[in-house]
Amino acid sequence: MFKARMDAFRDRLEAAGIDVALITDDDNVYYLTGYYDYLHMEFGRPTILVVPRDGDTLLITPTIDLVAALSSARVDRIADWNDGAGEEWRTELPAAIGTARKVALEPEHMPPVVRAYLDSLVDKETLTSVTPILSDMRMIKSDEELQLARHAGQVANAMMQAGRDAISDGTPEYEVALAISQAGTRTAAGLLAAHYDDRDMSPTTHFLQIMASGDTITKTHHRASTRVMRRTEPVFLCFCGMTNFHRFKLGFDRTFWIESADPAQVALYETAVKSQQAALAALCPGVTAESVHAAYAEVIQEAGFDYPFRCGRATGFSFLEHPQLVTGDTTILQPGMVLAVDGSVATNDFRAQVGDSFIITEDGYEPLTNHPKTLEDVILPA
């Protein structure tokens, strides 16, 4: 899988007249080589993948992660560097770039310290962006990636059910987060054992749980806190950061109430559900990404609310990929894309959101996440 991706990438470099590409985004390093680490630039340690259109591929990575790199990186050569020793990660770059006439980088993902050094090595006119090539490659998922997406959906569904079951009057938010994490981890562990020969891939869910309840409901990305939930309160669960199985990400959201719901809030929730339904009615191959957003936005604006945020986005090995379901993105949807599609309504004192992930198929879409959205299912019993 990784060799095929690298070969396809190098073919595209040649077609674009690019002599060498420097990859610094950790998701793209993984996409091309199978290598990942957990520290990367958070601890000031650059990892750089050097891909010439001809010649050996090179992974420059910290010595502290060398064992992991030797185990997983599908590259021709690995050069490790140690903190404070010599020129560190800079040592290999001059020779790797050599006399290249066109050097491609990821402008939005290259650490500033690496970019500053690169600028000292080559003229500005030599540089170009490799992001469009990688974004285009990653839009259409392989069969192996679609299997990961389906398994990520199973993990997400298990987390949503566990979160739903843990919500109750008198329960603090963090207890819901703990239940979600345990369910996701156990489901992921079962899938890894049954379907994947990879003892190093962790099943453990990570990323702070996004949830809000009661008077925090309008805080879109509020994290689980010590706040105690009470009856009649709305509760929002979001797994857009938590659903991360075998490095494949999805989007998934639901809004619930404890025991009963304010009729005014219910009316807003129903509009949010209708906006997602409108988006799904438009979701199919051959249409533009922005047309799906337009269908969703029309429902929201006709109900008297402000123009909404994007309807959704592509996901994969990154939380945000291309295309986005938003005005101005004219990308034509194609089979094999994986998209998170939301419905939402927000006011000053209430916010409702529902969201799911889907694979675009030849004649429509395949749901990856599923949890009921009817009022009977989201107003939780005592």
N, C-alpha and C positions, 0 to 999 in steps of 0.2 A: 504493500500500500504506500509506504513512504518513498520507496524507490520510484514508483510510478509517478508520484507527485513531483519528485525532484526532477525526473526526466522531462515531464511536461513543463515544469517551470523553466528549465534551461532552454527548451525549445522556444519558449516565449521570449526569453532574454535575447536569444539569437535573432528572432523575428523583429524585435524592437531595436536591434543594434546596440544592446547593452553589453559591455565587456565584463562587468562584475557587479553583483548586488550584495549589499550589506544589510542583513536582516537582524533587527534588534527587538522587535516585538515578540514577547515570549510565546504568544499564541501562534504566530507565524513560524517561529523556530520549531515549535512542536509539530505543526502541520506538515512541515517539510522533512523533519528528521526523526520525530518521535521522542525528542529530548525535552525535558522540562525540569525546572528547579523551583524551589519554594521561596528563595530569597531574592535573587535577581537584583534589580536596582533599589529595592527597598532598603538594602544594606550596602548600597553604593558599589555593587559589583556587576559591571557590565558583562553580558554574554552576547557575543557577536557571531552570527553565521555568515561566512563568506562563500558566495556561490559565483564562480566564474562561468561564463558560457562554455569555456573549454578549460580543462585541467581539473585538479582535485578540489573538492569541497572542503572547507575548513571550519571547525567550530572552535572559537576562542572562549574559554570558560574558566571560572575561578578554580584553583587547585582544590579548594575545599569541596567542590562538587565533581571532581574528576572521576571518582569511582562510579557515580551515577551516570556521568556522560559516557564513559567506556561501556557501560551496561546497555544503554538505550539509544544513543545517538547513531543514526544511520548516515555517517559522513565518511569521507576518505581519510581525514586526519583531524586530530584534536590537539590543540595547543592550550595548555593550562598556564595560568599566571597566578602569582601569589601577592597578597597585600604588601605593598612597600618594597617589593623586590624588583630591581631594575626599572624598566619602563612599563611594568605590569602588562595590561591588555594592549598597550600601544605597540609592543614589540613587533608583532606580526603584521600589522596593518600596512606599513609602507611597501613591503614586498608583495603582500596580497593584492594591493591596488596596482603596483608597478607602473606601467606606462598606459594604463587604461584610458581610452578616449572618452568613454561614457561610464560613469559610476552611478548606480541606482541605490537609493536609500529610502527609508520610511520617514518622511519629514515630521509626521505627527507622533512617531513612536521612538525616534532615536533620542537617547538621553542627551541632554545638553552638553555634558562633558565629552561625550563621544563625538557629537557634531562639531564642537569647537576644535577638536583635534583633527577631524577629517577636513575641516575648512583650511587648516594649516598645511595639509598635504596636497590638495587639488584645487584647481581654479573653479570658481563658482559655475562657469559655463560647462564644466565637465559633469556636473551633478544633474540627476533627474530623479523622478519619483518612481518607485517600483510598486507603490500601493495599488494603483489601478490594475496591474497584472494580477497581484495576489487576491484582491477583492473579487475580480472576475472569476478566477479559478475556484474560489471558495463558495461562490453563489450556489452552484449545483452540487449537491452532495452525492457521494458515491454510495453504493449499496452498503458498504461497511459503516459509513457515517449515518445512513438512515437507520441501520440497526441500533446504533448508539442513541439516535434520537428517540426511537421507540422505547428503548430501555430507560432513557432519561424520563420519558413520560410516565413509565411505571413508578419510578422513584418519586416523581412529583405527585402523582395520584395518592401514593401512600402517605406522603407528607401532608397533603391537604386533608385527607381523611383523619389522620392523627390530630391535626390542629383543630379540626371541627369537633372531634370527640372531646378534646381537652378544654374547650371554651365553656365556661359556666359562671354563674353568679358567685362571686367571692373568690375567684381564681386569679392570681396575678399573671400578667402577660408572660413573664419569663417561664412559667410552668408550661404554657402552650408551646413556647419555643423549644423547650427541652423535649417535649413529646414529639414534636416535628422532627427534630434532629435525630432522635433515636429511631423513629420509623424510617426516615430516609436512609440512614446508615445501614440498618439491617436489611432493607430491601436492596440497596446497592450491593451489599456484601453477598447476598444470595445470587444476584445476577452476575457478579464478577466470577464467583465460584462455578456457576453453571455454564457460562458462555465465553469466558476470557482466560487465556493463559498468561496472566500478568499479575504476579504476586506483589509487585511494587505499587500498583495503582491503588490509592487509598479509597475506601468506600465512605469514609467519614464526611458528613456534610460540613460545610464551612460557610463563612459569610454571616454576619449578624442578621438574625431574622427580622425582616420587615413586617411590622404589624402595628396597628393603631386601634384604639378603642375609645368610646365615650367622647370626651371633649378634645381628644387628640386626633380624631378621625380625619380631619382635614390636612394633617401632616403626612404628605404623600410617602415619604421614605422614613417615617418614624421607626425606630428599632424597639424590640420588645424590652419593656422596662419592669419596674416593680409595681406599676399601677395595677390596682385590683379592679377587675371588670365587674359590672353590676347588671342586673336584669334590665331589660328594655334598651340596653346600649348597643350601638352598632360596633362591629369588629371587622377590621380589614386584615386579610392575610395575603402577602405577596411572596412569591418564590422565584422572582426574576434573578436573584443572586444565589439562592440556595439550590436551585435545580442545576446541578453540575456533575453529571455522571460520566466518568471516564473522560473528563474535560469537555464534554458536550453540554451546552447550555440551552435552556428553554425559558419561556415566559409563562407565568401562571398566576392568576389573582382571583380572589373571591371576597365578597362582602357578606357578613352574617349579622344576625341580631340574636340577643339572648332573651328567649321566651316570648317577647312581643316587640312590635316595631311601630314607630311613629308613622301614621299614614302619610304625612308630608315626605318623610324620608323614603317610604316605599314608592311613592310616585316618581321620585328622582331615580331610584334604583331601577325601576321598570324602563325609564328612558335610557339608562346606561345599557341595559340588556338589549333593548331595541337597536341601539346604535351599533352594538357588536353584531347583531343579526343582520343589519343592513350591510355591514362590511363583509360578512361571510357570504351574503347573497351575491356580492360582486367579486368574491375571491375565486379566481380560476386562472388557468394558463392563458396567455395571450392578451391580458389586460395590463394597463400600466399600474405601477405601485400607487401613484397618486390618485387613481380612480377609486381604489379601495378606501383610501382616506376620505375622499370626497363623499362617498356614500355614507360613511360613518358620521362625518361632520355635519352633513345635511340634517340628519335626524336630531342631532344635538342643538343645532342652531334654530331649526324650526320649532323646537320645544321652548325656545326663548333664552337659551344659554349662550355664553361666549364661544367664539371659535376655539376648538379644543386642541390639545397637544396631539402629537402624531398618533395615528391609529395603531401603529405597530412597527416591527423591525424584523430583519432577518437575524437568526441566531445560528450558532454552530460551535466552534471551538472558542469563539469570543461571545461576549454578551451582546455586542452590537456589531452586526455585519451589514453588508450591502445586499439588497436595497432596504430603504426605509419606506414605510407606508405613510407618506407625508406629501403635502403640496410641493411640487417642484421636482419630485423624483419620477422620471418618466421611464424607468427601467421596466421592461416587459417581463411579467411573471412567467416562469418556466417550470415544468415538472422537475422535481428534485430539490426545489428551494424549501427551506424550513423557515416559517414566519410565526412570530408572536402577534396576535391580533386582539386588541382591547376594545372594550366599550366603557364609556365613562361619563360622569356628570359631576361638576364641582360647583358648590356655592360657598358663601362665607362661613356657613356653620355645618355643612355636611358634604361628604364626598362619597360617591359610589363608583366602584370599578370592578369589572369582570374581565378576565383575560385568559386566553388559551393559546396553545401552539399547534401548528398544522404543517403537514407536508403537502406541497402542491403536487397534484397527480395529473395524469393525462386528461382527465375529464372533470377535475374539481379539486378536492382536497381530502386529506386523511387526518382526522383529529389525533393528536398525540396526548393531550390532557383531557380529562373529562371529570367533571364534578357537577352535580345538578345546580341549576340556577333558578328553579321555580321558588316562589315565596315559601311554599310548604317545606322546601328543603333547606332554605337559608335562614329561616326563623327557627332557632334551635329550641327543642323542648326543655322543660325544667329538669 
